[in-house]
């Protein structure tokens, strides 16, 4: 039995679960803008959010991936 937590799929990707098999998803990125963090590193901020709660869903997906 796996000790990893279940992956919660964001609502935008839910329709894909009906397909028999997922092979590879091409990661699509959207425009971002760079900014400097407090420790001097470059980080990237998305310019576009498509739905209410999208930021939280994206962060949750990143943590689980």
Secondary structure, 3 states (H helix, E strand, C coil): CCCCCCCCCCHHHHHHHHCCCCCCCCCCCCCEEEEECCCCCEEEEECCCCCCCHHHHHHHHHHHC
